[in-house]
Amino acid sequence: MLWTLIVRYLKPAWPLIVGVVIFQAAQSIASLMLPTLNADIINLGVVAGDIPYIWQTGGVMLAITLVQVACSIVAVYFGSKLAMGMGRDLRAALFHRVVAFSQREVGQFGPPSLITRNTNDVQQVQMLVQMTATLMVAAPMLAIGGVVMALRQDVGLSWLMAVSIPILLVIVSLVIVRMVPAFQLMQQRIDRINLIMREQLTGIRVIRAFVREREERARFDAASEGVAETGIRAGNLMAFMFPAIMLVMNLSSIAVIWFGGIQVQNGQTEIGTLFAFLQYLMQVLMGVMMAAFMFIMIPRASVCADRIGAVLDTPTSVIAPVVPTHPGETAGEIVFDDVEFSYPGAEQPVLQHISFRVAPGTTTAIIGSTGSGKSTLIGLVPRLFDVTGGVVRVDGSDVRDLDPDELWRRIGLVPQRAFLFSGTIASNLRYGNAEATDEELWHALEIAQARDFVAAMPNGLEASIAQGGTNVSGGQRQRLAIARALVKRPEIYIFDDSFSALDVATDAALRRSLSAHVPDATRLVVAQRVSTIRDADQIIVLDHGVIVGIGRHTELVATSETYREIVESQESVEASA
């Protein structure tokens, strides 16, 4: 997967790749020329006492060094631009893929893991590309070129390279084999610590309410200790490798000086040639060491690439039609025709044999016990999920045949957990209609019974909202979410238990206001309180994913045992209170 990602996202940037190769080759050639010139200075200049030759050759070496530095700078610049561009494109691809996911795919990976894959995992792949451009391209050039140039200087000492290079390769291989599982475990534990951190930050009030700070701190410490343990294990392997490489390099240097000194003493080679051979051997070993450093990064980058590829290769279960239909009328009619829905691998369907019609401009309420499938049912209308059987139609068209933007334009969804974005009240309300005026915002707030508390806040519509709306109460957050849907002015409103945080009086006032100001809109309401849905035009009673009653309140009290039990249980609770 690593190679696939690199090819896919670096292919458009081939001019930068060519530039990196050219300038790295130039600086490698320059580096390989210097030891030979240094040998000439010693053999032909120092030994012969030819000062002009020393100055002349030294000037050439200085010029070559300047060219080497310039080429290295340009190569690093191109490599950095290449890596940063790939990271940008990879993050964009992940983002667009995740945005297209249905709730099923998001739940499959989990939000913390998706965040880690879009940040830490992409960073590891990006770092590999950058280091490859700066080190890996030059490493084989230095290694191969160094071997050739060393053989040109002295063939008799070449056996030292035949010994030292395989030893280095064996050390690197042993380390890499042990590091791959360590890096796999590292990414898993990073996912775990991100999950715990997200839970603790989101549920900080619950933690404090139940005095669970000590236990949660212990849970976080355990996860953090796991990351540290794995990091230490990988660090120990790296700490072993580099001293081992340096030991081989130093022993090789000693061997060259020892055996080369014997050859110099016997007149078999010149002193300058010996030093040149030593420099070339160091370049070869340095090339191997750079390659070893890259091979250390490859296992972790490979693990990260597999995790990224798993997201990119996961198709969304909600697929936009190739040729979408465009219904002519926008009345707001919803029809469920023998609908069935099952999660992958589930033994029993969540919903089965669901059939009913929501007439335009009416209110249909859905009620049932916890886990009866209410939220799943209404999620089928905006295609948060896709049916596994039957058809859901909006204005006569299968929702799967509609353009997703066209479908969502018709729907205003207020989720069970109202979520507000960081910014201001105005920016949140304009989320569905960027062109809405302040008067329209205040009108929506008035309908949602939120005008009074917004007007009392400093700056009114420009009052700041924290991420998730954590700086307002649950009831205020729900009313702001309802106002946001009202600003959009869709044909269909879906309220997924959106009145649960409101008191009875505010709930009743809000429902009256909705009926008065949006009488032509279709309203699909999920509720737990009977008082919220008592006046609905149609009530759907669910029990274990099956409709067990359809009708108005008075009809269901008389005909549906399940609905009657819900009513009686709530009345008894209210009476005892």
Secondary structure, 3 states (H helix, E strand, C coil): CHHHHHHHHHHHHHHHHHHHHHHHHHHHHHHHHHHHHHHHHHHHHHCCCCHHHHHHHHHHHHHHHHHHHHHHHHHHHHHHHHHHHHHHHHHHHHHHHHHHCCHHHHHHHCHHHHHHHHHHHHHHHHHHHHHHHHHHCHHHHHHHHHHHHHHHHCCCCCHHHHHHHHHHHHHHHHHHHHHHHHHHHHHHHHHHHHHHHHHHHHCHHHHHHCCCHHHHHHHHHHHHHHHHHHHHHHHHHHHHHHHHHHHHHHHHHHHHHHHHHHHHHCCCCCHHHHHHHHHHHHHHHHHHHHHHHHHHHHHHHHHHHHHHHHHHCCCCCCCCCCCCECCCCCCCCEEEEEEEECCCCCCCCCEEEEEEEECCCCEEEEEECCCCCHHHHHHCCCCCCCCCEEEEEECCEEHHHECHHHHHHCEEEECCCCCCCCEEHHHHHCCCCCCCCHHHHHHHHHHCCCHHHHHHCCCHHHCEECHHHCCCCHHHHHHHHHHHHHHHCCCEEEEECCCCCCCHHHHHHHHHHHHHHCCCCEEEEECCCHHHHCCCCEEEEEECCEEEEEECHHHHHHHCHHHHHHHHHHHHHHHHC
